[in-house]
Amino acid sequence: MTARAPLLRIEGLSKRFGGLTVTDDVWLDVLPGEIHAVIGPNGAGKTTLINEVSGALAPDAGRVLFDGLDITRLSMPRRVRAGLARTFQVTCVLPGFSALENVALAAQARDGSSFRFLRPAAGEARLNAAAREALEAVGLAGRAAVPAGALAHGEKRQLELAIALATRPRLLLLDEPLAGAGPEETERLIALLDRLRADYAILLVEHDMRAVFALADRISVLVYGRVVATGAPPEIRANPEVRAAYLGEDEA
Ligand SMILES: Nc1ncnc2c1ncn2[C@@H]1O[C@H](COP(=O)(O)OP(=O)(O)OP(=O)(O)O)[C@@H](O)[C@H]1O
């Protein structure tokens, strides 16, 4: 049996802010169809790592390979076109636009140029169809016409996922998709992420340990910018260094 080639490979990413090394020679990969979670205490460098992979921040050293291609120096839009999509820790939807319009804008950002040859109305119909499909995938089809600002918090997080899906990614970079969600919303979002794993590889930064242990195929633990452990959930749960550095007896 041959091992699956990783879709994403992070090779030795390092980033310093002044005297602080925020990601310190980070190596990890995400296999096709895998949810690889990154956990770690506040300030461990998780968002910085996502920023380096998405192209929001240039690393000081190291490489990012996507499907074998070195994307370390590609712009964010080019990474999106290559198949990387991210969501943010803080909700960032346009509140005055409907859910459908929010998603259609993302679809346009991805595909606008390829629809240029179409008449505007036909292009718009294509974008709306793509947006409806993404809303359907996250369970928001019935809320398409609602202004994003009027959606419940959990629905906004679903909308952000739809916005990411509208760019037709192969890998989702999710930065705390459950942040701020109540218990019922959390259950719904966990079920949604579990469904999405069938079609997308996911690099998941999340503080909700129940979600992480329920969803992740592998977990990497980041402490002070360094990966101190990578493994399947049972290995991470049992790892004494991880328990000491991060998990705490009650969560582990
Ligand atoms: N642009 C920046 N300039 C200077 N320092 C920064 C910058 N961005 C992040 N940092 C610092 O880098 C460290 C890591 O931050 P980062 O947001 O990556 O951590 P995190 O693991 O995502 O934390 P949290 O779990 O709280 O979201 C923190 O000490 C933060 O203050």
The ligand as an SDF file (V2000), in Angstrom:
LIG
                    3D

 31 33  0  0  0  0  0  0  0  0999 V2000
    1.5230   41.3560   13.8480 N   0  0  0  0  0  0  0  0  0  0  0  0
    2.0670   41.0420   15.0230 C   0  0  0  0  0  0  0  0  0  0  0  0
    3.0520   41.8130   15.5600 N   0  0  0  0  0  0  0  0  0  0  0  0
    3.6070   41.4970   16.7470 C   0  0  0  0  0  0  0  0  0  0  0  0
    3.2630   40.4200   17.4860 N   0  0  0  0  0  0  0  0  0  0  0  0
    2.2810   39.6320   17.0140 C   0  0  0  0  0  0  0  0  0  0  0  0
    1.6330   39.9020   15.7700 C   0  0  0  0  0  0  0  0  0  0  0  0
    0.7050   38.9200   15.5440 N   0  0  0  0  0  0  0  0  0  0  0  0
    0.7630   38.0970   16.6100 C   0  0  0  0  0  0  0  0  0  0  0  0
    1.7160   38.5110   17.4870 N   0  0  0  0  0  0  0  0  0  0  0  0
    2.0790   37.8360   18.7220 C   0  0  0  0  0  0  0  0  0  0  0  0
    2.4210   36.5140   18.3760 O   0  0  0  0  0  0  0  0  0  0  0  0
    1.9910   35.5980   19.3750 C   0  0  0  0  0  0  0  0  0  0  0  0
    1.1480   34.5240   18.7460 C   0  0  0  0  0  0  0  0  0  0  0  0
   -0.0850   35.0590   18.3140 O   0  0  0  0  0  0  0  0  0  0  0  0
   -1.1730   34.1860   17.5630 P   0  0  0  0  0  0  0  0  0  0  0  0
   -2.3610   35.0650   17.3690 O   0  0  0  0  0  0  0  0  0  0  0  0
   -0.5940   33.5220   16.3820 O   0  0  0  0  0  0  0  0  0  0  0  0
   -1.4840   33.0770   18.6760 O   0  0  0  0  0  0  0  0  0  0  0  0
   -2.6890   32.0510   18.7790 P   0  0  0  0  0  0  0  0  0  0  0  0
   -2.0980   30.7390   19.1420 O   0  0  0  0  0  0  0  0  0  0  0  0
   -3.5370   32.1000   17.5560 O   0  0  0  0  0  0  0  0  0  0  0  0
   -3.5060   32.6470   20.0240 O   0  0  0  0  0  0  0  0  0  0  0  0
   -5.0810   32.5820   20.3670 P   0  0  0  0  0  0  0  0  0  0  0  0
   -5.3440   31.1510   20.7550 O   0  0  0  0  0  0  0  0  0  0  0  0
   -5.2160   33.5140   21.5300 O   0  0  0  0  0  0  0  0  0  0  0  0
   -5.8330   33.0080   19.1490 O   0  0  0  0  0  0  0  0  0  0  0  0
    1.2710   36.4290   20.4300 C   0  0  0  0  0  0  0  0  0  0  0  0
    2.1740   36.6690   21.4700 O   0  0  0  0  0  0  0  0  0  0  0  0
    0.9130   37.6870   19.6890 C   0  0  0  0  0  0  0  0  0  0  0  0
    0.8470   38.7840   20.5800 O   0  0  0  0  0  0  0  0  0  0  0  0
  1  2  1  0
  2  3  1  0
  2  7  2  0
  3  4  2  0
  4  5  1  0
  5  6  2  0
  6  7  1  0
  6 10  1  0
  7  8  1  0
  8  9  2  0
  9 10  1  0
 10 11  1  0
 11 12  1  0
 11 30  1  0
 12 13  1  0
 13 14  1  0
 13 28  1  0
 14 15  1  0
 15 16  1  0
 16 17  2  0
 16 18  1  0
 16 19  1  0
 19 20  1  0
 20 21  2  0
 20 22  1  0
 20 23  1  0
 23 24  1  0
 24 25  2  0
 24 26  1  0
 24 27  1  0
 28 29  1  0
 28 30  1  0
 30 31  1  0
M  END
$$$$
